[in-house]
Amino acid sequence: MNPDDLAKVIANIPTIKIRKWKDGDIAMLFKILYWCALRPGEGIRLKKEDFNLGEREVYLGQTKTIKMDKAPIPMLFVVELGSWLETKPVGPLFETEKHEPLTYDTFYTWLKRLGKLLNITAWITPQSETGEKTVGHIFRKSIGKDMIDGTYGKKIPYEIISKQLRHKKPSITIDHYLRASIEAVKEVW
């Protein structure tokens, strides 16, 4: 998913008629997942107080691999994120007016519906066929690949991408996660 695809997804959120959550909040969830390279569960459970825009970090607490994890917030996303956060009360960001929390199953359903609507292969092809996590993890994979490709003005070294994705070793990022080719590695190095 490239930045244009992300924009199309966000533009089509109203089409899937989400009832309990505001379209703008779900759009921001997708942007947070992409820009901060978060797993869906990490983004879904965020609270306003988890963000430190001055330090450009979001506190994640216990994640898949780290007990007290945090993720960097890219400078080019800080202003938009800050403006949105100003409109939110303290507490969970993604719950209904009746304080029902957003669940991964609901989020997953939205991705599948958007995938079908926009023909996004990663969201409509079963994981058993792709052999990798493509539905919820597409935001993490996309920002990583965009960083490799130089989408935002310069190609980012794998060690930095690995830190953005919060992997312990660059080899995990390169070989198993982004499936970078030897040509891509040579180009960066």
trRosetta pair geometry for C-beta under 8 A, 3 or more apart (Angstrom, degrees):
i j d omega theta_ij theta_ji phi_ij phi_ji
1 5 4.3 -131 -156 94 75 135
1 6 5.8 97 153 -58 112 79
1 9 7.5 2 -155 -23 134 137
1 120 6.9 13 -89 -147 105 123
1 122 6.9 -90 -39 32 98 142
1 138 5.4 68 0 162 128 113
1 139 7.5 -35 64 -90 138 44
1 141 8.0 95 27 84 90 93
1 142 4.3 -43 66 -97 88 140
2 5 5.1 100 49 8 62 103
2 6 7.3 -118 104 -5 34 90
2 142 7.1 -161 -81 -158 25 108
2 146 6.9 130 -135 -88 65 105
2 151 7.1 -173 -152 -117 92 143
3 6 5.4 -51 -146 34 36 115
3 7 6.4 39 154 -21 66 102
3 146 6.9 89 -41 -118 92 143
3 151 6.5 154 -18 173 117 135
4 7 5.6 -51 -151 34 33 114
4 8 6.6 35 149 -19 64 103
5 8 5.5 -52 -151 35 35 113
5 9 6.4 38 151 -22 66 102
5 118 7.7 124 -156 151 84 138
5 120 7.0 111 -171 -108 123 111
5 142 8.0 -127 72 -133 122 142
6 9 5.6 -50 -150 33 33 114
6 10 6.4 30 153 -16 65 106
6 30 7.0 166 -160 146 92 116
6 31 7.7 103 170 -94 124 66
6 34 5.9 46 -127 -94 145 162
6 142 7.1 141 -61 144 116 157
7 10 5.8 -55 -147 39 31 110
7 11 6.2 32 154 -20 65 108
8 11 5.6 -55 -144 38 30 112
8 12 6.2 17 159 -10 64 113
8 118 5.9 129 132 -137 120 139
9 12 6.1 -72 -151 43 26 103
9 13 7.2 53 150 -53 61 82
9 30 6.4 -160 114 -170 123 158
9 114 5.6 57 -143 175 89 139
9 118 6.5 -96 -88 4 68 167
9 120 7.4 25 -84 -57 110 149
10 13 6.0 -19 -160 -19 38 113
10 27 4.5 77 -149 -138 99 102
10 30 6.0 -161 -84 76 91 143
10 31 7.3 38 -91 -53 137 95
12 15 4.6 -34 -170 19 76 127
12 16 7.2 67 142 -20 84 92
12 114 6.2 131 99 -134 119 94
12 117 6.1 171 167 117 143 139
12 118 6.2 -179 30 -59 166 118
13 16 6.5 -62 -162 31 39 102
13 18 6.9 -27 173 -3 89 122
13 23 4.8 139 115 -156 117 94
13 26 5.5 163 -156 93 140 120
13 27 5.5 -121 -5 -67 158 88
13 30 7.9 -144 -74 -9 128 141
13 110 7.9 15 -134 -172 82 121
13 114 7.5 -15 -91 -93 55 126
14 17 7.3 38 174 -73 49 48
14 23 5.1 3 -75 -117 75 155
15 117 6.2 132 113 -159 137 158
16 110 6.1 121 118 -141 157 77
16 113 4.7 106 -129 119 128 135
16 114 6.2 -65 -47 -65 142 77
16 117 7.0 -119 -70 -25 96 151
18 21 5.2 -41 148 59 127 89
18 23 6.3 149 46 -84 116 68
18 26 6.0 106 18 -29 171 157
18 110 6.7 10 -85 -105 115 122
20 96 4.2 -47 171 -103 110 123
20 97 7.9 -139 -170 15 77 78
20 98 7.9 -67 -154 28 114 102
20 100 6.7 -39 172 65 148 127
21 25 5.7 -114 175 75 98 122
21 26 5.5 99 120 -51 127 106
21 94 6.9 8 -129 -160 135 76
21 96 6.4 -96 -72 -90 66 71
21 102 6.6 35 -75 -87 143 114
22 25 4.4 86 68 4 94 106
22 26 7.1 -170 90 -6 49 84
23 26 5.8 -60 -151 39 33 108
23 27 6.2 37 151 -22 67 105
24 27 5.5 -49 -146 34 33 115
24 28 6.5 32 154 -18 64 103
24 84 7.9 -166 154 -130 104 112
25 28 5.7 -53 -150 36 33 110
25 29 6.5 41 148 -24 64 100
25 93 7.1 -179 -159 159 109 85
25 94 6.5 158 156 -108 117 73
26 29 5.3 -43 -149 29 37 117
26 30 6.7 40 151 -18 64 99
26 94 7.9 93 -90 -131 59 109
26 110 7.1 -124 -164 -169 137 164
27 30 5.8 -53 -156 34 33 111
27 31 6.6 31 148 -16 65 106
28 31 5.4 -52 -146 39 38 113
28 32 6.1 42 153 -22 68 103
28 81 7.6 126 -159 -117 107 65
28 84 5.1 154 -118 -171 147 161
29 32 5.7 -52 -146 35 30 111
29 33 6.4 32 154 -20 63 105
29 43 5.6 114 -164 152 84 122
29 44 7.3 44 -152 -89 129 55
29 93 7.7 161 -83 116 92 116
29 94 5.8 61 -87 -91 131 135
29 102 7.9 -68 -107 99 160 173
29 107 7.9 -114 139 -123 145 117
30 33 5.8 -54 -150 35 30 113
30 34 6.4 26 153 -16 64 108
30 139 6.8 -162 -164 -94 62 132
31 34 5.7 -57 -147 40 32 110
31 35 5.8 14 165 -6 70 114
31 77 7.1 169 161 -144 106 120
31 80 7.4 -81 154 118 154 132
31 81 7.7 -158 117 -81 120 88
32 35 6.4 -59 -130 47 24 98
32 36 5.5 -10 180 16 64 120
32 38 6.5 -7 134 21 83 135
32 43 5.3 142 102 -136 113 114
32 46 7.1 -89 153 6 157 163
32 58 7.7 94 -164 -78 108 170
32 81 7.1 102 -92 -115 88 115
33 36 7.0 -67 -124 54 11 88
33 37 7.8 42 170 -124 47 9
33 38 4.9 -99 -127 61 56 94
33 39 7.9 -70 -141 109 97 6
33 40 6.6 9 -119 -94 136 54
33 43 4.6 -51 -76 -51 87 160
33 139 3.8 46 129 111 103 170
33 140 7.4 -77 169 -45 83 70
34 37 7.6 2 174 -72 23 45
34 139 4.3 -107 -77 -159 60 99
34 142 6.2 -38 -133 80 95 120
34 143 5.4 142 -179 -55 64 111
35 73 6.9 37 131 -151 112 66
35 74 5.4 -115 -172 26 97 111
35 77 4.2 87 -168 -78 156 164
35 81 7.7 -134 81 -57 152 126
35 143 6.7 152 -105 -103 21 141
36 43 7.7 144 67 -89 122 101
36 58 5.7 -6 -141 25 151 138
36 71 4.7 90 178 119 100 134
36 72 7.2 -176 -137 82 73 44
36 73 5.8 -26 -93 -99 100 65
36 74 7.8 -144 -79 -3 52 81
36 77 7.8 -131 -49 93 77 158
37 71 6.5 -163 62 -159 83 132
37 139 7.2 -178 -122 125 38 86
37 140 4.7 79 -163 -127 74 74
37 143 5.0 -120 -80 68 90 139
37 144 6.8 85 -121 -50 126 86
37 164 5.1 100 5 147 154 88
37 165 5.0 -104 163 -98 143 56
37 166 7.3 167 106 1 116 90
38 42 4.2 -133 -170 86 107 121
38 43 4.5 127 104 -52 140 95
38 58 7.8 -49 -70 87 129 141
38 60 7.3 180 -125 -104 110 129
38 71 6.2 -124 -76 -5 88 170
38 139 7.1 -10 58 100 64 129
38 140 6.9 -136 61 -73 19 99
39 42 4.7 93 56 2 79 107
39 43 7.3 -161 86 -4 41 87
39 63 7.3 134 24 -156 125 106
39 64 6.7 81 -16 -21 161 122
39 136 6.9 43 -169 137 69 115
39 137 6.7 -23 -122 -98 74 79
39 140 6.7 -3 -77 -42 54 139
40 43 5.9 -65 -152 40 33 106
40 44 6.0 32 158 -24 70 111
40 104 5.9 102 118 -127 124 93
40 107 5.6 156 -172 121 127 149
40 108 7.7 75 164 -65 170 77
40 136 3.9 -71 -20 -163 131 119
40 137 7.7 -91 -19 -63 94 48
40 139 7.9 122 -70 24 73 124
41 44 5.7 -52 -138 34 30 114
41 45 6.5 11 169 -4 63 111
41 104 5.8 -21 -82 -78 84 121
42 45 6.9 -75 -154 42 21 96
42 46 7.3 46 149 -54 58 92
42 60 5.1 -14 -153 -144 112 119
42 63 6.0 10 -91 -115 120 105
42 71 7.7 84 153 -19 145 137
43 46 5.8 -31 -160 -15 39 117
43 94 7.7 57 138 -13 75 150
44 94 5.6 -100 -154 75 55 146
44 101 7.6 84 158 170 100 98
44 102 5.1 -131 -155 93 100 109
44 103 7.4 62 -179 -142 149 11
44 104 6.4 -124 -11 -73 166 66
44 107 6.1 -97 -86 -45 126 149
45 92 7.3 -65 -159 -127 47 101
45 94 7.9 -77 -69 49 18 111
45 101 7.6 17 -105 -164 70 129
46 50 5.2 -119 -155 49 80 147
46 51 7.7 50 -177 -44 119 93
46 58 6.9 -25 -127 -177 125 124
46 60 8.0 -49 -93 -111 86 64
46 92 7.5 116 90 -146 43 58
46 93 5.2 -12 94 23 92 124
46 94 7.0 67 51 0 83 105
47 50 5.0 114 58 -18 71 101
47 90 7.3 30 171 -179 105 60
47 91 5.6 -82 -145 178 105 20
47 92 5.4 -56 -98 -83 80 38
47 93 6.3 173 -123 -21 25 84
48 51 6.6 -60 -175 23 43 107
48 85 5.9 133 -142 -158 92 95
48 88 5.0 -176 -88 109 124 118
48 89 7.0 -152 -11 106 152 32
48 90 5.2 -119 61 -121 127 41
48 91 6.5 23 13 38 103 35
48 93 6.1 129 -57 -71 68 96
49 90 5.8 37 -42 -148 105 92
49 91 7.8 40 -2 -50 102 25
50 58 5.5 42 134 -169 98 78
50 59 4.6 -132 -158 59 76 85
50 60 7.2 77 -169 -75 129 35
50 61 7.9 -73 -121 -21 118 93
51 57 7.8 166 -153 93 46 48
51 58 5.3 -21 -101 -108 67 82
51 59 7.8 -133 -61 16 24 78
51 73 7.5 51 -146 -54 95 150
51 81 7.2 -162 -148 151 148 120
51 85 6.0 -100 63 -111 156 154
52 55 4.3 9 122 39 119 107
52 56 7.5 -49 99 11 76 16
52 57 5.0 3 58 61 105 87
52 58 7.5 -175 24 -85 68 34
52 59 7.2 65 -8 -26 104 97
53 56 6.6 27 -164 -83 39 48
53 73 7.0 -60 -120 72 59 156
53 78 5.6 118 -159 -157 99 98
53 81 7.0 177 -104 98 113 110
53 82 5.1 67 -123 -87 161 107
53 85 7.5 -163 -48 43 129 154
56 72 6.0 21 130 -162 97 75
56 73 4.4 -136 -171 59 71 90
56 74 7.6 135 -172 -25 122 2
56 75 6.7 -33 -117 -78 148 61
56 78 6.1 -62 -109 -87 95 122
57 70 4.8 19 -179 164 115 127
57 71 6.9 149 -156 75 67 37
57 72 6.2 -46 -100 -107 67 43
57 73 6.4 -141 -70 -1 15 94
58 70 6.3 167 81 -160 41 77
58 71 5.2 -15 57 58 95 89
58 73 5.9 97 -25 -56 96 105
59 69 7.9 133 -165 94 51 50
59 70 5.0 -37 -105 -102 49 99
60 63 5.2 21 126 -58 130 113
60 69 4.4 -33 67 91 116 97
60 70 5.8 175 8 -97 86 35
60 71 6.0 63 -35 -12 125 96
61 68 6.8 -41 -142 -127 34 51
61 69 6.9 -11 73 44 22 78
62 66 7.7 -166 -145 97 42 52
62 67 5.8 -25 -107 -151 77 44
62 68 7.5 -21 -71 -73 52 39
62 69 7.3 84 -142 10 12 100
63 66 5.3 20 50 50 103 79
63 69 4.1 -21 3 21 122 154
63 166 7.2 13 99 129 161 152
65 69 7.6 84 71 -78 72 137
65 166 7.1 164 59 136 122 103
65 168 7.0 -132 165 -37 144 104
66 69 3.9 109 84 -73 119 101
66 166 6.9 -97 0 177 134 121
69 166 6.4 51 -158 -155 123 149
71 164 7.7 58 -162 -166 91 51
71 166 6.3 -75 -99 -46 88 126
72 163 7.6 39 -3 132 129 98
72 164 6.3 -73 48 -117 115 69
73 77 5.9 -121 177 80 86 111
73 78 5.9 104 128 -84 118 79
73 81 6.5 -97 -164 43 134 165
74 77 4.8 76 69 10 89 106
74 78 7.5 -134 98 -32 47 80
75 78 5.7 -34 -153 -6 38 119
76 152 7.1 -158 18 -154 156 131
77 80 5.9 -67 -162 49 54 107
77 81 5.4 50 147 -22 85 116
78 81 5.9 -65 -143 43 24 109
78 82 5.8 25 161 -22 65 112
79 82 5.8 -56 -143 37 25 112
79 83 6.4 27 158 -20 62 105
80 83 5.9 -54 -150 33 29 111
80 84 6.6 24 154 -14 63 108
81 84 5.9 -61 -152 39 31 109
81 85 6.1 30 154 -20 68 109
82 85 5.7 -54 -141 37 31 111
82 86 6.5 42 156 -30 63 100
83 86 5.9 -47 -156 21 30 117
83 87 7.6 23 150 -15 57 102
84 87 6.2 -62 -167 31 38 108
84 88 7.1 30 144 -21 68 112
85 88 5.5 -64 -154 32 43 115
88 93 5.9 -5 -158 -120 154 85
92 95 4.7 56 107 -12 128 120
92 99 7.8 105 53 -147 129 75
92 101 6.4 -78 -179 -109 161 92
94 101 7.2 60 100 -160 77 65
94 102 4.1 -44 139 8 108 134
95 99 5.4 16 146 -149 136 39
95 100 5.9 166 -167 73 87 37
95 101 4.9 -45 -102 -98 102 46
95 102 6.3 -127 -86 -17 46 75
96 99 6.8 -63 70 8 71 14
96 100 4.3 13 26 44 116 94
102 106 5.9 -120 -163 71 72 131
102 107 6.2 73 162 -53 110 101
103 106 4.8 98 59 6 81 100
103 107 7.0 -146 97 -2 44 89
104 107 5.4 -57 -146 42 35 115
104 108 5.9 41 154 -25 69 107
104 136 7.3 -11 -158 -98 102 148
105 108 5.6 -52 -144 35 29 115
105 109 6.5 34 154 -22 61 103
106 109 5.7 -53 -154 31 32 114
106 110 6.8 33 149 -19 63 102
107 110 5.8 -54 -157 31 33 113
107 111 6.7 31 149 -18 65 104
107 136 7.3 63 119 -111 117 106
108 111 5.7 -53 -151 34 34 111
108 112 6.5 34 152 -19 66 105
108 135 6.4 43 -140 143 87 136
108 136 6.5 -47 -95 -64 85 105
109 112 5.7 -54 -149 36 32 112
109 113 6.4 30 154 -17 65 107
110 113 5.8 -58 -148 38 31 109
110 114 6.2 27 156 -14 67 109
111 114 5.8 -57 -144 42 30 108
111 115 6.0 37 154 -27 65 108
111 123 5.0 -138 157 -138 89 122
111 135 5.5 115 118 -176 144 91
111 136 6.9 -145 -16 -80 168 57
111 138 7.9 153 -154 22 132 129
112 115 5.5 -52 -145 33 28 117
112 116 6.5 28 156 -18 62 103
112 123 6.0 -168 -101 167 37 97
112 124 7.1 109 -149 -93 67 62
112 135 7.3 -7 -67 -142 77 126
113 116 5.9 -53 -150 35 30 108
113 117 6.3 30 152 -18 64 110
114 117 5.5 -56 -144 40 32 114
114 118 5.9 -3 168 11 69 114
114 120 6.8 9 121 16 83 133
114 123 6.6 -30 83 137 82 167
115 118 6.6 -72 -133 54 20 86
115 119 7.6 40 171 -134 54 6
115 120 4.3 -95 -129 60 70 97
115 121 7.9 -131 -163 20 105 7
115 122 7.2 -123 -123 77 122 58
115 123 2.5 -145 -87 101 136 118
115 124 4.4 180 141 -45 118 84
115 135 7.8 -62 -51 -127 149 85
116 119 7.5 18 -168 -74 23 44
116 123 7.7 -105 -27 111 55 106
116 124 5.7 119 -77 -95 62 122
119 124 7.3 -51 -144 6 41 147
120 123 4.4 38 92 23 109 112
120 124 6.6 132 76 -7 59 96
120 138 7.9 46 161 -150 129 167
121 124 6.3 -79 -139 48 27 92
121 125 5.4 15 174 -16 73 119
122 125 6.7 -47 -117 36 20 103
122 130 7.4 61 -129 -96 64 161
122 134 3.9 -134 -161 165 92 116
122 135 6.8 176 146 -82 82 40
122 138 5.0 119 125 -97 146 127
123 134 7.3 -133 -63 125 41 96
123 135 5.6 93 -120 -124 62 75
123 138 7.0 -48 -61 -29 89 154
125 129 5.3 -102 172 74 97 127
125 130 5.4 100 114 -47 119 108
125 134 7.0 6 69 73 99 150
126 129 4.9 93 68 2 83 100
126 130 7.3 -172 95 1 44 86
127 130 5.8 -61 -139 46 39 102
127 131 7.6 159 171 -32 61 9
127 132 7.1 -121 -153 78 83 27
127 133 6.5 5 -131 -104 125 42
127 134 6.5 -179 -102 24 78 89
127 135 6.8 -72 -62 -10 106 105
128 131 7.8 28 -177 -69 23 49
130 134 5.1 -13 105 -15 169 136
132 137 7.9 -98 150 71 89 139
132 179 7.9 -95 -65 -35 162 129
133 136 6.7 -44 174 57 107 83
133 137 4.1 70 120 9 108 138
134 137 6.5 -69 -105 61 15 93
134 138 5.7 46 179 -72 59 92
134 141 7.4 -38 -124 18 61 156
135 138 6.7 -59 176 -21 12 107
136 139 7.8 -44 167 14 48 97
137 140 5.1 -51 -167 41 74 113
137 141 5.7 69 136 -20 89 104
138 141 5.7 -58 -142 44 33 109
138 142 5.8 38 158 -27 68 110
139 142 5.8 -54 -144 33 26 112
139 143 6.7 20 161 -14 62 103
140 143 6.5 -58 -150 35 27 101
140 144 6.5 25 154 -16 62 112
140 165 6.0 92 -173 -129 105 96
140 177 7.9 -71 128 -175 111 121
141 144 5.7 -62 -153 39 31 114
141 145 6.2 25 156 -15 68 109
141 177 6.8 -156 -104 166 85 84
141 178 6.6 158 -147 -102 79 65
142 145 5.9 -57 -145 39 30 105
142 146 6.1 30 156 -19 65 108
143 146 5.5 -54 -144 39 33 114
143 147 6.3 38 153 -24 65 103
143 164 7.0 -124 124 142 119 133
144 147 5.8 -54 -152 32 29 112
144 148 6.7 29 150 -18 63 103
144 161 5.3 92 -143 -173 81 115
144 164 7.1 172 -92 87 75 119
144 165 5.6 18 -82 -62 121 128
144 173 6.7 -155 -150 -164 136 103
144 177 6.8 -31 124 127 174 115
144 178 5.1 -129 129 -84 128 120
145 148 5.5 -49 -149 34 38 114
145 149 6.1 29 155 -14 68 111
145 178 5.9 163 -74 -145 77 108
146 149 5.8 -59 -140 44 30 107
146 151 3.9 -50 -165 24 88 142
146 152 6.7 64 149 -19 106 95
147 150 8.0 41 178 -65 27 29
147 151 7.4 -56 -59 31 26 97
147 152 7.3 -18 -101 24 57 112
147 155 7.6 91 156 -159 54 47
147 156 4.0 -41 176 37 99 131
147 160 7.4 -142 172 102 137 101
147 161 4.9 162 98 -99 140 105
147 164 6.8 153 -55 38 165 159
148 155 6.5 10 -176 -151 33 91
148 156 6.9 -73 -72 53 34 82
148 158 7.7 32 -100 -86 95 74
148 161 6.6 16 -59 -80 80 158
148 178 6.7 132 -32 178 146 152
148 180 6.4 -158 -131 -107 155 121
148 184 6.0 17 174 -178 127 126
148 188 6.9 -71 -148 -67 77 130
149 155 7.1 -130 116 -107 10 87
150 153 6.9 -110 -178 83 79 18
150 154 5.7 -71 -135 167 91 12
150 155 4.1 -46 -68 -63 98 70
150 156 7.8 168 -87 -10 54 66
155 187 7.3 -121 -147 126 169 99
155 188 5.5 -144 146 -111 130 83
156 160 4.9 -107 174 83 103 126
156 161 5.5 124 107 -56 115 90
156 164 7.9 26 140 -12 154 140
157 160 5.0 91 66 8 80 102
157 161 7.2 -149 100 -4 41 88
157 188 6.1 135 -116 170 53 118
158 161 5.4 -54 -143 39 39 112
158 162 6.0 45 155 -26 69 103
158 170 4.6 84 132 -161 108 122
158 173 6.1 162 -172 91 92 127
158 174 5.5 4 -149 -67 140 110
158 180 7.5 -104 -102 10 122 166
158 185 7.2 -1 -43 -122 141 82
158 188 6.4 106 -29 115 90 159
159 162 5.6 -51 -150 33 30 116
159 163 6.7 31 149 -19 62 102
159 170 5.2 -58 -89 -73 55 130
160 163 5.6 -51 -152 34 35 112
160 164 6.5 38 148 -21 66 102
161 164 5.5 -50 -149 34 35 114
161 165 6.3 21 155 -6 67 108
161 170 7.7 83 66 -132 88 89
161 173 5.7 146 109 171 100 149
161 178 7.5 1 144 -37 142 151
162 165 6.0 -62 -145 47 28 102
162 167 4.7 -85 -161 62 82 104
162 169 6.9 -81 -161 124 144 22
162 170 4.2 -104 -46 -97 151 62
162 172 7.1 104 -135 60 108 89
162 173 4.1 -128 -95 -16 81 147
162 174 7.9 -38 -72 -27 108 80
163 166 7.1 28 -175 -81 34 40
163 167 8.0 -87 -62 44 22 67
165 173 5.6 138 52 -109 143 111
165 177 6.7 121 164 143 161 163
167 170 7.3 119 94 -92 120 25
167 172 4.3 -159 -174 82 131 123
167 173 4.7 -176 41 -54 154 91
167 177 6.8 -124 -72 -16 148 152
168 172 6.6 67 51 5 72 144
169 172 5.0 105 68 -6 84 97
169 173 7.6 -154 102 1 52 84
170 173 5.4 -57 -156 39 46 114
170 174 5.9 36 152 -16 78 109
171 174 5.8 -56 -137 43 32 106
171 175 5.4 3 176 5 72 117
171 176 7.8 56 137 1 67 96
172 175 7.0 -61 -121 50 16 89
172 176 5.4 -40 -159 42 55 118
172 177 6.1 48 144 -17 69 113
173 176 7.8 9 -27 53 5 77
173 177 5.1 -49 -139 47 37 129
173 178 5.9 19 164 0 68 110
174 177 7.5 49 17 45 14 86
174 178 6.1 -41 -126 53 28 106
174 180 4.7 -63 -156 34 75 120
174 185 6.6 50 -151 -87 134 114
175 179 7.2 28 -179 -104 28 44
175 180 7.6 -63 -68 39 33 81
176 179 7.5 -14 -176 -67 8 68
180 184 4.5 -115 -171 79 98 133
180 185 5.8 111 128 -52 123 86
181 184 4.8 103 55 2 77 98
181 185 7.2 -140 98 -2 45 85
182 185 5.6 -52 -151 36 37 113
182 186 6.3 38 152 -19 68 105
183 186 5.8 -54 -146 37 31 110
183 187 6.3 35 154 -24 64 106
184 187 5.6 -52 -147 32 32 114
184 188 6.6 27 156 -15 64 104
185 188 6.1 -59 -153 37 31 106
185 189 6.2 10 158 -2 67 114
186 189 6.0 -67 -139 51 29 99
